[in-house]
Each structure stands twice: as C-alpha cells, then as structure tokens.
Amino acid sequence: MRILVTGGAGYVGSVSVELLVDAGHKVVVLDSGASDNPAADLGGAELVRGSYGDRAAVAQLLAANRIDAVLHCAARSLVGESMQQPALYFQENVAGGIALLDGMRDAGVNRLVISSTASVYGMPEASPVREDAPLRPINVYGETKRTLEAAAGWYSRAYGLRAAALRYFNVAGASARNGEVHDPETHLIPNALKAVLGGAPLNVWGDDYPTPDGTPIRDYLHVLDLADAHRLALDATAPGDARTDAMLICNLGSGRGFSVREVIAAVERVVDRPVPRVEGPRRAGDPPELVAAIDRAREVLGWTPERSTLEEMIGSAWALASRRAA
Ligand SMILES: NC(=O)c1ccc[n+]([C@@H]2O[C@H](COP(=O)([O-])OP(=O)(O)OC[C@H]3O[C@@H](n4cnc5c(N)ncnc54)[C@H](O)[C@@H]3O)[C@@H](O)[C@H]2O)c1
C-alpha cells in the first residue's frame, strides 16, 4: 500500500511509520514540525514539511504519490493549551481536519484512519468504557476530536469515505528507534523517567480519589501495539471490506487500569532507582478511572495488545531515554 501519515514525525506517528515501512509499505510523512521529534527515525520514509490543513497541497501530494490510504496522527493535543487557545484547536484539529478530508476527496482517496482519544468521553460513568458510552468531552481538545470523528462519519455516509477512528487511552513505551519526546511533556511515565534522570520532580496530582490507593487509574497502551492496530485498521478500509461500510470506531488500550502510585512503583522496580516526586492537590478535570473496553478492537480488527505490560512500556521508554541521556 502507499500510505500518507500525517504527524509521522511525532511520537505515535514515527513508531507507526517504522512498522509500516518494515511491513513493506511505501510511506510518505506530512508533518508541519509543530510538535515533532527532531530525532525521529523514519526508516527511509519521505518527509514532506507542510500542513494537512492545506487542502490543495494535500490533494496534490496524494495524487503525486498515488496514495491509497491516509493515517491521520497529526493534531494539537495539549489539554491545558486547548483550554487557553480554543481558536487554535478548532482551527487546526477541526478546520484543518475538514481540509484534509476534502483534499482526500479532491484526489479520490477514500481510505482513512484517524487518531482519536479517550478524551471524547469526558468523565465516563461506567468503567471499562465502551464505544457506545456517551460522548461528553470536558475540554476543548476532546471536543475537537469528537467533532472531527463526527465529520468523518458523515463523509462516510455521503461520499463513501472508508474510515476508522481509534480512540487511544494512554500511549506509552518506545520502539528501539523512536519514543516519546513532547515539549512540554504532560504524560506520567516520561515525566517519572525524567525525574529519575535529574529533571523536575514528578507531580502527583491528588491522592483522595475514590480508588484503592487514592490516585487516579488509567489504561496504558504500548506504542508498538498501537502501531499494530493502525496497520490492521488500514487493512479494514480496503474497498469492499464491510467493516468500514460505516465508520468503524474502536477503543484502544490494554483493558487494564493502573493507579498513579502503581505506575510509580513499577518505574522504581524497572529502573531500580527512586522517582523524586511532589504530592499536590487534584487537578481539575481528572476522572478517577479511565479504562478501555477493548472487545471491539479484538473482535473486529483481530487485534491483541501483546506488549502492553507496565514492565515492557517502562522498560522500552527507559532504554531509549537513558541512551539519549548518555
Ligand atoms: N500520546 C498519547 O498518549 C495520545 C493519546 C490519545 C490520543 N493521541 C492522539 O494521537 C496523535 C498523535 O499523538 P502524539 O503523542 O504522537 O503527538 P505528537 O505531538 O508527538 O505528534 C503530532 C505530530 O503532528 C504534527 N503536526 C501538528 N500539527 C500539524 C499540521 N497542521 N500539519 C502537519 N503536521 C502537524 C506535529 O509536528 C507532530 O509531529 C494525536 O492526534 C493525539 O491527539 C495521543
């Protein structure tokens, strides 16, 4: 297949590019550099600098490279920033996303896999969270993802777009070549590893949640398992594949939850050093528990998260981070 990966120089995108190239696909990366990893190893995939929000440029790129399918990983994805700058998030994630969908229509490309997020659910009432849970985002970031999903759903009905939206919970871990480099970094595992390596102490936001140890519970997914899911979802968008006659929506996680304290304890076990930390009050908008129901991805995509243990996610991230720090 010939695949365009938007945001392919970022964390999730670069690992998926790696896997797709290794599987023999021809991959073109479209990345603006807004939050890319300058050290990303794209394994020979061509990197084009530009925005997926430029409809004409997207159409031209798709046609010139005879692209079959698009994996749309690019986005603005900082929750705090989204609350400060909703205009930027609606412009990029929603208006830009529609420009991408229209650029695809112009070029006659109708296969799409979208990076979505558990943030579309907001504060879910039941756990594990199923795909039919109500969508009530509580931040601008989640709202923009929900809106783009909805647009893609209507484009599927009206224009024959064959799409899959994958709602990731928390992505973690690294491949041997690519890993998580965000600035600012807001995720628990990389921040715990940074604290171990002499960076700022880890903030623990609240320990009075209604969970066994009082800290929030989250579901972590190995970035390589996520890359597998991307490959399977791209296959599901093939012409005539009934799985994407209507837009397919799947949660992706490990299906297991770990508290903040459990993750910190696992980091300390894996790296055999203490995680310097400061305990603070709750952060607004953190649900006590977010765990994915992943039966649909298992049944429909034939996907299994094989590497999503805390040890493998932390160990792979630590291996890459300590190599880079050396
Ligand atoms: N990392 C997670 O835990 C997580 C969880 C849920 C959902 N997601 C979603 O997964 C996707 C990838 O996340 P990530 O952690 O790899 O983020 P990232 O910031 O590392 O990567 C995003 C990439 O998109 C690029 N980009 C941004 N705007 C662009 C534009 N207009 N045109 C072209 N490129 C642009 C950035 O330069 C960057 O390389 C995002 O859509 C995010 O919302 C991530």
The ligand as an SDF file (V2000), in Angstrom:
LIG
                    3D

 44 48  0  0  0  0  0  0  0  0999 V2000
    0.2020   10.2010   23.0510 N   0  0  0  0  0  0  0  0  0  0  0  0
   -0.9430    9.8220   23.6070 C   0  0  0  0  0  0  0  0  0  0  0  0
   -0.9690    9.2820   24.7340 O   0  0  0  0  0  0  0  0  0  0  0  0
   -2.2410   10.0220   22.8540 C   0  0  0  0  0  0  0  0  0  0  0  0
   -3.4440    9.6110   23.4760 C   0  0  0  0  0  0  0  0  0  0  0  0
   -4.6410    9.7690   22.7830 C   0  0  0  0  0  0  0  0  0  0  0  0
   -4.6510   10.3060   21.5160 C   0  0  0  0  0  0  0  0  0  0  0  0
   -3.4730   10.7300   20.9480 N   0  0  0  0  0  0  0  0  0  0  0  0
   -3.5220   11.3060   19.5910 C   0  0  0  0  0  0  0  0  0  0  0  0
   -2.5460   10.6480   18.8260 O   0  0  0  0  0  0  0  0  0  0  0  0
   -1.9940   11.5400   17.8660 C   0  0  0  0  0  0  0  0  0  0  0  0
   -0.5030   11.5370   17.9680 C   0  0  0  0  0  0  0  0  0  0  0  0
   -0.1170   11.9330   19.2770 O   0  0  0  0  0  0  0  0  0  0  0  0
    1.4080   12.1080   19.6650 P   0  0  0  0  0  0  0  0  0  0  0  0
    1.5070   11.8870   21.1210 O   0  0  0  0  0  0  0  0  0  0  0  0
    2.2250   11.3280   18.7250 O   0  0  0  0  0  0  0  0  0  0  0  0
    1.5970   13.6740   19.3730 O   0  0  0  0  0  0  0  0  0  0  0  0
    2.9090   14.4370   18.8210 P   0  0  0  0  0  0  0  0  0  0  0  0
    2.7080   15.8660   19.1940 O   0  0  0  0  0  0  0  0  0  0  0  0
    4.1420   13.7360   19.2560 O   0  0  0  0  0  0  0  0  0  0  0  0
    2.7720   14.2680   17.2430 O   0  0  0  0  0  0  0  0  0  0  0  0
    1.9090   15.0420   16.4550 C   0  0  0  0  0  0  0  0  0  0  0  0
    2.6370   15.3870   15.1850 C   0  0  0  0  0  0  0  0  0  0  0  0
    1.7490   16.1340   14.3420 O   0  0  0  0  0  0  0  0  0  0  0  0
    2.4860   17.2060   13.7590 C   0  0  0  0  0  0  0  0  0  0  0  0
    1.5250   18.2660   13.4040 N   0  0  0  0  0  0  0  0  0  0  0  0
    0.8160   19.0680   14.2470 C   0  0  0  0  0  0  0  0  0  0  0  0
    0.0250   19.9000   13.5340 N   0  0  0  0  0  0  0  0  0  0  0  0
    0.2290   19.6090   12.2190 C   0  0  0  0  0  0  0  0  0  0  0  0
   -0.2920   20.1070   10.9860 C   0  0  0  0  0  0  0  0  0  0  0  0
   -1.2160   21.0760   10.9580 N   0  0  0  0  0  0  0  0  0  0  0  0
    0.1260   19.5380    9.8330 N   0  0  0  0  0  0  0  0  0  0  0  0
    1.0540   18.5460    9.8290 C   0  0  0  0  0  0  0  0  0  0  0  0
    1.5970   18.0600   10.9540 N   0  0  0  0  0  0  0  0  0  0  0  0
    1.1900   18.5750   12.1420 C   0  0  0  0  0  0  0  0  0  0  0  0
    3.4740   17.6200   14.8310 C   0  0  0  0  0  0  0  0  0  0  0  0
    4.5970   18.3340   14.3090 O   0  0  0  0  0  0  0  0  0  0  0  0
    3.8770   16.2610   15.4030 C   0  0  0  0  0  0  0  0  0  0  0  0
    4.9900   15.7260   14.7140 O   0  0  0  0  0  0  0  0  0  0  0  0
   -2.6460   12.8920   18.1200 C   0  0  0  0  0  0  0  0  0  0  0  0
   -3.7290   13.0300   17.2090 O   0  0  0  0  0  0  0  0  0  0  0  0
   -3.1590   12.7700   19.5340 C   0  0  0  0  0  0  0  0  0  0  0  0
   -4.2780   13.5900   19.7360 O   0  0  0  0  0  0  0  0  0  0  0  0
   -2.2690   10.5920   21.5820 C   0  0  0  0  0  0  0  0  0  0  0  0
  1  2  1  0
  2  3  2  0
  2  4  1  0
  4  5  1  0
  4 44  2  0
  5  6  2  0
  6  7  1  0
  7  8  2  0
  8  9  1  0
  8 44  1  0
  9 10  1  0
  9 42  1  0
 10 11  1  0
 11 12  1  0
 11 40  1  0
 12 13  1  0
 13 14  1  0
 14 15  2  0
 14 16  1  0
 14 17  1  0
 17 18  1  0
 18 19  2  0
 18 20  1  0
 18 21  1  0
 21 22  1  0
 22 23  1  0
 23 24  1  0
 23 38  1  0
 24 25  1  0
 25 26  1  0
 25 36  1  0
 26 27  1  0
 26 35  1  0
 27 28  2  0
 28 29  1  0
 29 30  1  0
 29 35  2  0
 30 31  1  0
 30 32  2  0
 32 33  1  0
 33 34  2  0
 34 35  1  0
 36 37  1  0
 36 38  1  0
 38 39  1  0
 40 41  1  0
 40 42  1  0
 42 43  1  0
M  CHG  2   8   1  16  -1
M  END
$$$$
